[in-house]
Amino acid sequence: MKNYFIAKSRRLRSTPYTSRIENQGVTAYTVYNHMLLPAAFGPLEETCDHLKKDVQVWDVAAERQVEIIGNDAAELVQLMTCRDLSKSKIGRCYYCPIIDQDGKMVNDPVVLKLAENRFWISIADSDVIFFAKGLAHGHNFDVKIFEPNVDIIAVQGPKSFDLMKKIFGKEILDLKFFGFDYYDFESTKHLIARSGWSKQGGFEIYVENTNSGVQLYDKLFEQGKDLNVKAGCPNLIERIESGLLSYGNDFDNNDNPFECGFDKYVNIESNVNFLGKEKLKEIKSQGIERKLMGVILDINSLSVTKSLDINSDKELVGELRSACFSPHFKKVIGIAMINEPFCKASQTISINIDNKKVEGKVCDLPFI
């Protein structure tokens, strides 16, 4: 098989840490928010095992921010998400499905409330900034919307707490999950959140001062030698085992939040106004016809680059959207959109792979 390379241009941006990670052994990239996002540092199983035991530093600058500031900022952010933010607090992060007028998913970002009239929307891979600008213009909101200069470093894994304590002091350990505050590094303040795209614990450092951020990146490796720190990235195995959904892979603008299992973030009974509210009421009243579920397949390898049909007794019942081999289960596990009434745990299914029928079962998410 030939090796092909993506040509870099101004439309595909690198990050302040790209030169570092290329010296640290990055083996694959993906494209995320028009930027390079590291996708592998060697075998996935080895890096997954390391993530679960030690600590990794991730270049996730591709996790871009949309800043919304102004007198109508809170109203606009609420209009974009089906989650009730009327009681949101400064210094907290909120997982917020963003939906359109038809109740379909636009993005599933984390929203940081910096002030009563200032928010960062930490986006998954879609152009939320244009969605926000369109709504602001259509409603004549008094806001400014732009992409701030923020390049995130994530520190993930069970030993991340020890590493962050070395650099920022023991007070960093007082930070609550999905909380954030400002911490000093060599006379520069950095916003740090107790968050990250893994279930192994950790932090995300929202770097605004690029020079200080690069110095901090290097410091994390200097101070983490005795903790077996390594460069890493979001790990496919760990995120599927943990049931962490990926916009553009597991769901997209063809799916609604009920189908994605986001029910607890859909506040249609509240008094807040958001786009698609009446449509979501209608969907809930009628009931959904499909749902994202886990599947466990009786094979030990599979690479998914496009959806695969799922059958039950030769009837098409859904599609497999993401999958990987799980060392924990010793089988391939995946995330699939399964039609009713087949989206029930223990439902038997099959997939045709390379003209071979592979058996499997449906299960609930997360796997672990």
Secondary structure, DSSP 8 states (H G I E B T S, - for coil): --------BTTBB--TTHHHHHHTT--EEEEETTEEEEEESS-HHHHHHHHHHS-EEEE-TTS-EEEEESTTHHHHHHHHBSS--TT--TTBEEE--EE-TTS-EEE--EEEEEETTEEEEE--SS-HHHHHHHHHHHTT---EEE----EEEEEESTTHHHHHHHHH-GGGGG--TTBEEEEEETTEEEEEES--SSSS-EEEEEE-SHHHHHHHHHHHHHHTGGGT-EEE---HHHHHHTT---BTTTB-TTS-TTTTT-GGG--TTSS---TTHHHHHHHHHH--SEEEEEEEES-S----SS-EEEEETTEEEEEEEEEEEETTTTEEEEEEEEETTT-STT-EEEEEETTEEEEEEEE-S---
